[in-house]
């Protein structure tokens, strides 16, 4: 990522909204985090699990401020259908309505040290917009004749707007000093911070604790939800067989490549990125015997991998 403010159009992400008097109660009984605790302009990460505690979807839940005041959700496109089907199936009997927003809305992500300044200039404001902590904090801003929901991320800011306004919002941000970057720049930031991506690093065989996601996605004080028993038992009494780890690679290698500790297969490569400061790095779910400091071989080539703790320091 170049210094400044990188811009990436991520409108392909799956987007939904839930409205109605029992929307929060409905989502709270289905998802892993405490949706009832969200105030207007706040949000959280969450997961939809199956009855065995395995992740069917990882998502973000945003409680938008007026004038919409809805529970807005987004997720990787690969798990959108599973999320939609789960919401529709479990929503029976609640005063809640599910809305599709994937095609109807655009999503532009900003990352870098000058995100606040760029967003403020684009919005015609003299004071920089707040970004960073608390993650998921959100507010409506005006960019010319268009309105966008600005959501704080751990990288910078996401801007959600009507689909037909996406090109205008993008141009306003570029004119304010943002620089368009390739997806690889954002993926490198994500890998460095140890953030797994659903469909690449984790999938429907993953339990949140294996991927180090309990702190971000799971509330252990709320009421029941689908898959709670397995997640709680593993958290309080169990030891995961796998852990999400960082890997320092000797050379880039294809995602999905087998990782071996000696002769034993201990996992497969997830996201691979080339960091400007660290060289080739990756994320991988590996068996617990592949502890930080272990040297792994990467099948199909000459690359090797050193296991490290996350995030990359």
N, C-alpha and C positions, 0 to 999 in steps of 0.2 A: 504494500500500500504506500503510495506516495505521501509525503508530508502534506498536510492541508485538510482537504475534505474530499474523499472519494464518494462517487455516486454509482449505484447499481440499481437497475430496474428489476424488481423481484415480484412483478405482478402475477407471475405464474403460481404463487403460493395459494393454497386453498383457503377460502374465506367463507365464514358463515356468521349469522347473528341469531340470537335468541331473545325474544321479547315476551312481555306478558307478566302478569302479577306473580306468577310462581316460577319465573325463569331461573332465578338464583337457587331456589329450593331444588328444582329439577336437576340443574347442573351439579349442585353440591352432593346430591345422592348418587351421582354417576362418576364424577371425576375425582382425582386423588387430592386436590388441594381445596382450601377453604374458600369457596366462592361466596358464601354468605358474608364473609368478613370484608369483602371488597367495598370500598367507598367509591363515590363518583370520582372519576379521574385516576383510578388505581387499576392494577391488574396483577396477574401472576402466571407462572407456568403451571401446567397440569398434564396429566396423562389419562387416557382411556385405557383400561385394562380388561383382559378377559378374566374368567373366574379363577384362573390359575396364577393371576398376578402378572401376566405377560403383557407387554405394551402393544396395544392395537394402534395407538396414535400418541404422539407428543404434540402439545398445542400451547398456544398463548391465549389467555382469557383477559379481555380488556373491558372494564366497565366504563363506558363512555359518558362524558358529562353532557349537560344540556347543549343543544336541544334534542339529541337523539335518545340518550339514556337507555342504551341497550347493552347486552352482553355480546361483545364482538369476539370472534374466535378466528385464529389462523393457524395453519399447520403446513407441513410439507405436502405437496400435491399427491405424493404416492400413498398417503394415508387418509386423504380427504374422503374417499368413498366409505371407508370403514368408520370414520368419525360420523359422517352424515347418517349412515345406516344405524349406528348405535344410538345417536340422538333421537332419530325418528322412532326407533323401536321402544326406547325407554321413556319417551316423552308422553306416551299414552296416559291420559288421566290427569295431566298437569295443565294448568292455565298458562301455557307457554306455546309460542309459535316459532318455528324454525325457518330461517330465510337463507337462500343461496346468495353469495356475494362474490364468488370467485371471478366471474366474467364481468360483473357490474362494477368492480372496483379495481383501481391500480394501487401498487405499493412500491414506493421508492425508498431505498435504504441509503443513509449517509453514515460514513465512518471517518474518523480522523480527529486530530486535535482542534480543528477549526470548524467543526460542525455547527456549534451554537452561533458563531458569527455569520456563517453562510446562510443558515436558516433564518436568522433575524433580518439580514439584508433582503432576502427574497420576500419576507413577509412585511417589509417596510417598517421594521421596528428599530428603535435606537438602542434598546437593551437586549443583550444576547438571550436567546431562549434557553431555558434550563434543560440540560441533557445529563445523562449519566444517572447516578443514584437519585431517587429510588427508581430502579428499573421498572418499566411498564407504566410509569406515570404518564398521563396523556391529557392533551388539551386541543381544542380547535384553534387553527390559525387561518388567516386569510392570505392568499398569495395572488395578488391582483384581483381578478373577478372570481377566483376559485377558492374553495374551502378545503382544508385537509386536516385530518386528525394526526397530530404529531405525538408519537409514542417513543419515550426514552428507551434505549436499548443499552446493553453493556458495551456496545461498539460506538454508539452515537445516537442516531435518531431514525425512526421510520415514519414516512408520511403516507397516509392512506387517503385516497381521493376517488371521486367518480372516474370510471374508466375513460370517459371522453375528455377528462381534464388532465390525464396523465402526461401527455406530451407537453402541455403548457406548464404544468408544475415542474417537470424535468427541465424545461428551458429556463424557467425562472431561477432554478437552483444553479444551473450552469452559468447563467449570467451573473449570479451573485458570487461566483468563485469556486463552485464545486467542479471536480474533474471526473469525467466518466472513466470507470475502471472496469477491467474484466472480472468475472466471477472468481477467478483464482486468487485475486487480492483479498477478497472477503473470506474465502475459504482458508487462506493462510492465517488470518487473524483468528478465525474460529478454532483451527487446530492448535495454535499457540496457546489459546485459553482453555483448551481441553473440553470444548463443547461438542458433543457427538451430534451427528445429523441423522435423523430417521430415514431409513432406506439405504444408508451407506454404512454407518458405524453401528447402528442399532436397528432392530426390527421386531417382528412379532414373536421372537423367541427370547427377548430381553426383559428382565425384571429391572425396575428402576435402580435398585441398589447396585446391581452389577455395573451399571454405567455411571455410577457416582451421581445420580440424579435425585436422590431423596431430598436433599436440602433445597433444590430448586422446584421440585414438582409435588412433593408429598407433605401433607399435614397430618401428624399423628395424634392430634387432639380433637379432630372433627368427628362427626358421626360416620356411619357406615357408608361404603361405596363398593362397587363391584371390584373384586380382587383384593380387598383390604386384608383378609386373613393371611394370605401368603406374604404380602408386603410387610405387615406388622411382625409376623413370626420371624421372617428373615432379619428384620431390623433389630429385634430385641434378643433373639436367641441364635440366629444362624450365622453361617459364614458363606458368602457367595463363592461359587466355584470359579467364577470369572470376574475380572476387573477391567475397567477401561484404563488403558495406559497410553502414554506417549512413547513414540519410538523415534530415535535418531537413526536415520538410514545412511549407509555408506554411499548409496546411489538410489535415485528414484526407482520405484517398482510399481507394477500395476495393482490397483485396488483389487482385493479378493485373493491375492497370493497367499499361499499357505505359509505360516510361521512355525518354525520348528525349534524346540529346545532339545539339542542332541538329536535323537531320532524320533522324538515325540512331537506330533502336531499339537500346538497349544493355542492356535487361533488363526485368524486371517486378517490381512491388511484392510483397514477401512480407508478413510480419506488420506490421500497423500498430497503434500504441498511442498513447495520449495520456499523456505523462509530466507529473506535477505540476510539475516544475521546468523541463522543456524543451519542453512543448507537444507537438504531433503529431510522432512519430518512427516510423521503420520500418527493417526489414532488407530487403536485396535483393541478389541475385547479379547483378552488372553486369559488362559487358565491361571489360577492363583500361584502355581509353582513358578511362573515366569515373573519373578519379583524384580523391582527396580534394580538396575545394575546387570541383569542377565543379558547375555549375548545370544541373539536368535539368528537363525539362517532364514532367508527368504527363498522359497521354492521357485524354480524356473529361471534362475539367474545367478549372478555373482554377488548380489547385494546382501548385506548383513544389517541387523537392527539391534540397537541397544535400548533396553527398556528403561524408561524414566517416569518419575512421578509427574502428575499434572497439577497445575498448568506448567508449561515449559517456563523455566526461570531464565 
